[in-house]
Amino acid sequence: MPRIDLKQGEQKKHIARALKEIRAGYVIVAPLEHGYVYLADAFSPFAVRAMHVLRGDELGVAAQVLAYSLDTVKGISRAVSPQTQELCKKFWPGLLSISLKPSSVLNWDLGDDKELDWFNVRVPKSKFVRALLKESGPLAIASASAAGEEPMLKIDRAKVKDWDVAVVFDGGALKAGPRSTIIEADALDMRLVREGAISFDEMAKVAPNISYI
């Protein structure tokens, strides 16, 4: 398993390598804001399933999605209300995760066999992953830690083994931080599912109709 130091070399070459592995249907590891994650092509059910197996997820668990921009999210969603879009403009890129109804034309399986009819998405701040998303399109994501464990703040070779992934992009030790805030949104309403880095009050200033679930 190649390990690439993101603090060395050219980011353009690192992005090209990551894109090559993603498009070939492999899983990679990369740093996000507060933890290392698995990344895979959201439209490759085999890659997404491999990612779930690496984590030891139960059947039916859906992967989260990362997107490059609000425009990307609008393209894969059935509807993104004006107030939801205002929240996105205020807090993206960043730690706001939104559960939306997927577009009816999408051909993907994030692990739930398309039964949930929701997907959770955000636009990350991580420069490397965001640059990758610009080229790759939406990516499925899961923490590189096993299900139920704390985020992986530095590469742990005991947990990320050579045969598990195509390549590891090492950004060094990451700082611990808050979880993302999760909201659920449809064409009419927005509901807070989990309060994290962004508070209910902060969101209510932008979207007064938000409520608790």
Secondary structure as UniProt FT lines:
FT   STRAND          3..5
FT   TURN            6..7
FT   HELIX           11..23
FT   TURN            24..25
FT   STRAND          28..32
FT   TURN            33..34
FT   STRAND          35..41
FT   TURN            42..43
FT   HELIX           45..55
FT   TURN            59..60
FT   STRAND          64..66
FT   HELIX           70..76
FT   HELIX           82..91
FT   STRAND          96..100
FT   TURN            104..105
FT   TURN            113..114
FT   STRAND          119..122
FT   HELIX           127..136
FT   STRAND          139..143
FT   TURN            147..148
FT   TURN            157..159
FT   TURN            162..164
FT   STRAND          167..170
FT   STRAND          181..185
FT   STRAND          190..194
FT   HELIX           200..206
FT   TURN            208..209
FT   STRAND          211..212
//
